[in-house]
Amino acid sequence: MIILIEKSDLRICRTGLEERIGRKIWLKSKGGRKRTIIHEGYLDTCSSNVFTVRCPVSPAYDEYVSFSYVDVLTKVVEIRFDRDADCADGISKSQTVS
């Protein structure tokens, strides 16, 4: 199966995430054979191709993970925001993006 992604899809995804910078976010990704990785943190930055999440590990240390918008659009990464987050383009309050 071939998945075609248009520039407008990337722009909508990026805009939806940019509106939520600083909000609590949960990410679920595949880490290989029968392994799922779940990150919990705060949406930190959105650049032209990737977004970064700050995951507090301890009071003195934060881990940063980054994913591309293509990962979200191709369902490699699932995103869920805090229920208190405002609605934005295509991503509602408690909706999982997958």
N, C-alpha and C positions, 0 to 999 in steps of 0.2 A: 504494500500500500504506500502510495506517495502522498505526502502532506505538503500542500502549497501554502506558504505564509506570505501575505502581502505586507507591504510597508505600513499600510493603514492599521493592520492588526497589531503590529509592534507599537505603533504610536498610541493606540487606544490602551494597550496593556501598560505602557510606560506612564501615560497620563494618569491612569487609575491608581498606579502605585505611588506616583509623585504626590498625589493628593493625600496620601496616608503616611508620609514620612514622620517618624517619631511614634507611630502607633505600634501596639503589641501585635506580633505576627507569629504564626506557627507554620512551619514548612515541613513537608513530608516528601522525601526523595528516596529513590532506589539506590542502594549502596552496593549492589552486586548480587551475587547468587543468594536468593532468599533472604536478603538483608534490607531492612528499611531504616533510614536515618530520619529522626525527627529533631528539628531545631526549633527552639522557642526563644524569641528575642524581640528586638525593636527594629523596624525598618529604618535604616540609617541614611543611605544615599541611593539616588537613581542617576545613572549616567546614560549615555546614548545607547549602550548595548547590554549593560548589566546593572543589577541592583544589589546592594549590600545590606546584610542584616547583622546587627550587633547582638550577640548572645552573651549575657552576663554569666560567667562561670563562678566567680567568687567576687567579694567586694573589691579586690585589688586587680582582677583580671577579666577582660572581656575577649571573647572569641569572635572573629568576624568571618562570615561566610558570604560568598557571592554566587549569584545565579544569573543566567541570561534570560531575557524575556522569551526567547525561543523555547527554553526549558519549560516555562509556564504554558505557552501555547501548544506545545507538543505533549503536554501532560507528563513530562518527566518529573516535574515538581508540582505538588499540590500546595495551595496557599489557603490559609484561613486567618481571618482577622478577629480581633476581640469583638464581642457582640456589641460593644458600645461605639464602635467605629461608624462614622457617617457613610451613607451610600455614595457611590461614585460611578463613573462610567463602567457599566457592565459587571461591577463587583458589589453585591449588596451586603448588608450588615453581617449576617452569619453564614454567608455563602462560601462554599469551598470552591476555589478556582482549580480546576483540573483539566 
